[in-house]
Amino acid sequence: MTHTHRDGSFVREESRDLIDRATTLIAERTSESSSSAECSSIEDQVFTELIGPECYGRVRGYGVGVTLTQLSAVSRYTEECRQNNSTAEVCRLETQIQKMSQRHDLQMEELRRSYQIEIVSLRTQMDQITSFLHGFASHQVPILPVVSEMMIPCTSDRSLSFFLEWVLLEFSLVQFELLV
């Protein structure tokens, strides 16, 4: 009934009128609703209004010989396939998440171990520097070498305590940077 020629013109004038009415009705009703399910339902309603209800036992738009029970069996089968695929996908994603979580936990543990080793090494160096400074302080050495190539004169116990506080502060900053 709605066949067209190659150039796009309708074979029958009544077909063109039917398509025009359907297009205007669908446009009017879809402007009120926004979801695609409602639009599909509106198209079906307009089609039924213009063409009329389908004959008993037939399904409109599927050709001759297709029944509603056959169509529902196919839709049930496709729905089951979709659910099975969804279940398999969920299982695959859960497994992937578990593997990533385990890998993350292992990496964090390795980082903790390396930071602990670094902290122990820095504490050992700090103890060595402290004992070195105390050794120099007891001999009243006038100049103390510092790791950052800065020379601090040591003329009293007060400057030694200031230097030790500075070294401890630097050590604390290094520890903080390692933990962050």
C-alpha positions in Angstrom: 0.0 0.0 0.0 2.9 2.4 0.6 5.1 1.5 -2.3 7.0 4.2 -4.1 8.6 4.6 -7.5 12.3 4.9 -8.0 12.2 8.6 -8.0 10.5 8.6 -4.5 7.0 9.5 -5.7 4.1 7.3 -4.3 2.4 4.7 -6.5 -1.0 5.7 -5.2 -2.3 9.1 -4.0 -4.0 7.5 -0.9 -0.6 6.1 0.2 0.9 9.6 0.2 -2.1 10.9 2.2 -1.8 8.1 4.7 2.0 8.7 5.2 1.4 12.5 5.6 -1.3 12.0 8.2 0.8 9.5 10.1 3.8 11.8 10.1 1.8 14.7 11.4 0.1 12.7 14.1 3.4 11.2 15.3 5.1 14.6 15.3 2.3 16.1 17.4 2.3 13.3 19.9 6.0 12.8 20.2 6.6 16.5 21.0 4.7 15.8 24.3 6.8 12.8 25.3 10.5 12.3 25.4 11.4 8.6 26.0 12.1 6.3 23.1 9.7 3.6 24.5 6.9 6.1 24.5 7.7 7.2 20.9 7.6 3.6 19.7 4.2 3.1 21.5 2.9 6.3 19.9 4.0 5.1 16.4 2.1 1.8 17.0 -1.0 3.7 18.1 -1.0 6.0 15.1 -0.5 3.1 12.7 -3.4 1.2 14.3 -5.6 4.2 14.1 -4.9 4.8 10.4 -4.8 1.3 9.1 -7.1 -0.4 11.6 -6.6 -3.3 14.0 -4.8 -6.5 12.9 -6.7 -9.6 12.1 -6.9 -12.3 14.8 -3.8 -14.5 15.0 -1.6 -12.3 12.9 1.2 -9.9 13.8 1.4 -6.6 11.9 4.7 -6.0 10.2 6.1 -9.5 10.2 4.6 -10.9 7.1 2.3 -13.9 6.4 2.4 -16.9 8.8 4.0 -15.3 11.8 1.9 -15.7 15.0 2.1 -13.9 18.3 3.2 -17.1 20.1 6.1 -17.5 17.7 7.1 -13.9 18.2 6.9 -14.2 22.0 9.0 -17.4 21.9 11.7 -15.6 19.9 11.7 -12.6 22.2 12.0 -14.9 25.3 14.9 -16.7 23.8 16.7 -13.4 22.9 16.0 -12.1 26.4 17.5 -15.2 28.0 20.6 -14.9 25.7 21.0 -11.2 26.8 20.7 -12.2 30.4 23.3 -15.0 30.0 25.7 -12.6 28.3 25.2 -10.0 31.0 25.8 -12.6 33.7 29.0 -13.8 32.0 30.1 -10.2 31.6 29.5 -9.4 35.2 31.5 -12.4 36.3 34.4 -11.5 34.0 34.4 -7.9 35.3 34.3 -9.1 39.0 37.3 -11.4 38.3 39.2 -8.6 36.6 38.5 -6.3 39.6 39.7 -8.9 42.1 42.9 -9.4 40.1 43.5 -5.6 39.9 42.9 -5.3 43.7 45.4 -8.1 44.5 48.0 -6.5 42.2 47.4 -3.1 43.9 47.7 -4.7 47.4 51.0 -6.3 46.3 52.4 -3.0 45.0 51.4 -1.2 48.1 53.1 -3.8 50.3 56.3 -3.5 48.2 56.2 0.2 48.6 55.8 -0.1 52.3 58.8 -2.4 52.5 61.0 -0.2 50.4 60.0 2.9 52.5 60.7 1.0 55.7 64.1 0.0 54.4 64.8 3.7 53.4 63.7 4.9 56.8 66.0 2.5 58.6 68.8 3.6 56.3 68.1 7.2 57.0 67.9 6.6 60.8 71.3 4.8 60.6 72.8 7.7 58.8 71.3 10.1 61.3 72.8 8.2 64.2 76.2 8.2 62.5 76.0 12.0 61.9 74.9 12.5 65.5 77.7 10.4 66.9 80.2 12.1 64.5 79.0 15.6 65.7 79.2 14.6 69.3 82.8 13.4 68.7 83.7 16.7 67.2 82.0 18.6 69.9 84.0 16.9 72.6 87.2 17.9 70.7 86.0 21.5 70.1 86.6 21.4 66.4 85.9 24.9 65.0 84.1 23.9 61.7 81.7 21.0 61.0 81.2 19.7 57.5 77.6 19.4 56.3 76.1 17.2 53.7 74.8 20.1 51.7 78.3 21.6 51.2 77.6 24.3 53.8 80.1 24.9 56.5 78.8 25.9 60.0 81.2 27.2 62.6 81.0 25.4 65.9 82.2 27.7 68.6 79.8 26.7 71.4 77.4 24.1 72.5 74.5 26.3 71.5 75.5 26.3 67.8 76.0 22.5 68.0 72.5 22.1 69.4 71.2 24.4 66.6 72.9 22.3 64.0 71.6 19.0 65.5 68.0 20.5 65.4 68.5 21.5 61.8 69.7 18.0 60.9 66.8 16.4 62.7 64.4 18.7 60.9 65.8 17.8 57.5 65.6 14.1 58.5 61.9 14.5 59.5 61.2 16.2 56.1 62.8 13.4 54.2 60.7 10.9 56.2 57.5 12.8 55.5 58.2 13.0 51.8 58.8 9.2 51.7 55.5 8.5 53.4 53.6 10.8 51.2 
